[in-house]
Amino acid sequence: MRVVDSVLDLIGNTPMVKLNRVTNEGMADVYVKCENLNPSGSLKDRIVLEMIREAEAEGKLKPGYTIIEASTGNTGTAVSFVGGYLGYKVEIYMPEGMTLERIRLMECYGAEVHQLELESISEDESVAGAEVEIGTRQRCLELERTRPKTWWARQFSNPANTRAHYKTGLEIYYQMEGRVDAFVASIGVGGTLYGVAKALKGENPDVRIVGVEPASANYPISEGHYRMPGFSDEITGGIIEEMMESGIVDEVVKVTNRNAIEMSDRLVKEEGLFCGISSGANVYHALKVAAEMGPGRRVATVLPDNRDRYLSEKKYTT
């Protein structure tokens, strides 16, 4: 058991677990990287630490500054955790309709959480973060322009996001001893899929990269919608657009809210993995890929976050 100097040293280097009970005979082995075991409960700890350290090194973020970010939950929690630990004031701007648990988690770390009005989402719909965050990004842009000593993290377009997950990709590659035939992950704002894909494709160009998006997305990436129409480059596009135009993603598929929830429930009950709904979406399609590939192959995916932020409501939120 390792001893570390700071809780920040616990970010990353998460374990991988082979799935044994939700899989079937005749399919490839499926492995999950347990990013829900990061200190604040999600893979976003990685990108926030990378973004903050880079901003500090470049002089964009200094003592006394306030960090702001637009988030549906996980990045906001990670900013609250890392930013608060490093002594910064943190403000998170969320669209309405996210679970109460997420707000409480951020507030526990000392952040101020502001909810912006959002058109109602039905119980059956999953949530594409790239769509519902537009209003909150606009608010962050306005604050950054008008308020001194304010730094907006910009997870959707910050290159440090992708760089952080390049490291995640290398971890996966070496943990699996180079035997990765396919990688499946929800797209979200793009950083995880793009960073891991770059690392894996760099080691083996034949690795199959599959992006997953909510079936209810209004502007599906699978249909070529890489940016929200009618908005400036400062609040839309970003990593997703760069990733899709690079051609590194082999295919993008849709997963319904129901399928994501059902698989996440199975992961908790059958595999003992206390993970969230996006984990269910990832594993749901990873199993499809594994069935296509057959025995002797290996499929990897990630468990992006913990179940603790979905206790009052289950919804596939990227």
N, C-alpha and C positions, 0 to 999 in steps of 0.2 A: 504494500500500500504506500503510495507516494505521499510526501509531505510538501506543502506549497507555502509560499510566502504571502499570498493574497488570494482572495476568492476569485479574482480575475484569472488566475493561473489555472482555474478549473474549467475554463471555457475551452471547448474543443476536445479532441482526442476521445470522443465518445465511443462506446463499444458497438460492435455489430452482433446481431443475433440471427441465427437461422430459424426460420419459421417451420414448425413441425406439425401443427394441428389444423391450420386453415388451408394447407396445401393438399394436393391429391397425388396419387401414384401416376407416373407417366409424364410428369412435368419437370421442368428445370428446378433447381434449388433456388429458394428466395431468401435473401438476407436483408435485414432492416438495420439501418444505422440509427441508434437511439439518441437523436438530437434533443428529445424531450428531457434528457438527463443533464443538459446544460444548467448552470446555476439558477437562472430565472425561469427555466422550464421550456425553452425553445431554441431552435437553431439561430434565432435572430441575435443572440448574445454575440455570436461570432462577428456578424457584420457591424454591429454597433461599436464594439471595441476597435475594430479596424478603422471605421470611419472617424471615430473620435481621435484616435492616436494620430491618424494622418492629418486631420484638421489642426491638431495641436502643433505638429511638426511644421506645418506650412504657415503657422501664425494666424489661421482663420478662427481658431477657438482659443480663448485665453481665460485666466482666472477672472471670475466676476461675470462671465457671460452666461446667458440663458440658452439652453439647447431646446429647440422646438422640432416637432416631427408630426407628420400626418400618418395615422396608423389605424388599422381595424383591430389591433390588439397586441400581437406578439412583438412587433418592433417597438411599439410604445412601451410595453413592459420592459423590454431589454434596455431601451434608452433610459427609462426610469431607474433601473437597477445600476447600469454601468455609469451613467451620467451622475446620478446621485452619489454613488460610491466615490467618484472622482471629485466631488465637491461642487458640481454645477447645479444650478436651478434647472428644472425640466418642466416643460409644458407640452402636453400631448393633445392633438386635435383629432377627434374621432367622429366618424359619421354616426348618427343615431341608429339604434337598432342592434348594436353589438351587445354581448352579454354583460350583465352587471359584474360578474366575476372579474372580467378584464379591467374594468374601471377600478375595482377595489384592489386588485394586484398592483396597479400603477400607483395608486394613492398610498399603499403600504410602503412603497419605496420613496415616498415623499413628493411625487409629481403632482402637478395641477392638471386635471383632465377637463377638456372642453368638448362638449358634444355639439356638432353642427347638424342642423335639420337635414333630413334625407327623406326622399320619397319612400313610403312604406314598402317593405319587402314581405311577401307572403311566407307563411310557415314552411311551405314546401320548396322554397327557392334557396339555392346556394348563393354565395356572395363572391363576386369577382372583385378583389381588392383594388385592382387597377381602375375599375369603374367607379366604385363608391367613394374612393379617396379623393376624387378630383376636387370637390368643394373644399376639403380640408387642406389639400395642397395649395389651392388658391389663397386660402387664409394664411398659411405659412409664408407664402411668397410676399404677401402684403406686409406681414409683420417684419420679415427680414429686411424689406426695403425701407420701412419707416421707423423701426425701433433700433436704437444703438445697442451694441453688445448682445446681438442675437445671432445665433448660428442655426441654420436649418440643415438637418442631417441629409435629407433628400435620398432616402433609400432607393427610390424608384429609378434614379439616374446616377447615383454616386458610384464611380468605378470601383471604389473600395469594397462595395457589396460583392461584386463578382470576384475580386481578388481574395476576399475572405473565404469564399466557397471553392475557389481553386484549391485551397489548402484542404477543404473538406473532401474534395475529389481525390486528392493524393492520399489522404488517410484511407479512403475506401479502397483505392487501388492496392495499397500495400497491406492493408488488413486482409484483403482477399487474395493476397499473393499473386496479384496480376490477373487473376481469373475472373474477369467481369465481362459478361457477354452482352448485358443490357442494363441500362439505368433508367428508372422511371421516377418522375417527381412532378408535383403540382408546380405550375408556372408562377403564380403570385405576381410579384413585380419582376421576376426573371433572374434574380441573382443566384439562387441556389442551382437551378437547372443549368444556367449558362456557365457558372464557375466550375461545377462538377463536370459538365460536358467537356469543357476545355481541358481539364486535367486528364480525364479518361481518354478522350480522343487523342491527346498528345502522347499518351503511352500506347494506345491501340486504336488506330483509326477505324477499325471495324466494329467498335462498341456501338450498339444500337441505343440511341437517345430518344426517349419518349416523354413528351410534355403532357400534363394533365390539366384540364380546366373545367370549371363548373358547367354543367349542361345548360344552365339557365342564363349564361352570360349574354348580355345584350349585344356586345360587340366581340364575338368569338375570335380568338387568335387563330383557331383552326380554319377560319374563313378569311384570314388575311387582315384582320383588324388589329394593327399593332399600336395604334394611338386613338384617343378619343376625338371624334370630329368636333370642330369648332373651338378647340382650345390650343393655346400656344405651346411651343416646344418646352417651355419652362415648367409645365405641369403635366405633360403627357408624353408618350413615347418612351424615351429613355432606354433602359437595359433591354426591355422586351423587343423593341424595334431593332436594336443592334443585334441581338441574339438571333431573331428570326431572319433577318437579312443576311446573316453570316452563313446560313445553311447548315449550321452545326446540329440542329434538331431534326431528327429523321421523320418524326410524325408528332402530331398533336391530337389527343383524343379527349372526348367529353365523358365525365362521370356525373351521374345524378346525385342529388342530395341524399336520396334514400339509400342508394348503394354505398355511398361513403359512410353513412351512419351505421348501416347494418354491419359493414366490415369492421368499423372501429369498435363496435360492441363485441364482435367476435374476438378481436385482438385482445381486448381487456379480459374477457371471460375465458377464452380458450388458450391464449398464449401468455396471459398474465402481464401484458404490456399496457400500462396505464397511459394511453396516448389519445390524441384528439381526433377530430373528424377528418382533417386533411390527411392524417396518417391512414385512415380507412380508405380514402380515395386513392392514395398512392398504392397501397397494398392490393386493393381491388383490381386495379389494372396491371400491376406487376404480376399477379396470378394469371391474368389472361396472356401476358407475354410469355410467362413461364410455360403455360400449356402449349403455346405455339412452338416454342423452342424445343421442348422435350427433354428427356433425361440427359445428364452429363453436362448441362449448361448451367450458368449462374446468372441470376437477375438480382440487382441491388436496388434498394429504394431507401427513403428516409422516413423517420417518424418526426415530423416537424415540431410538434409541441405536446404538452401534457394535457390530460383530461380535465384538470382542475378549472380550466376556463370554459368548459362546456357543460357544467353541472345543471344550470337552469334551462339551457336551451341547446339543442344539438343542431348545428348548421355547418355545412361545408363552406368554410371561409378561407380564401387564399390571400 
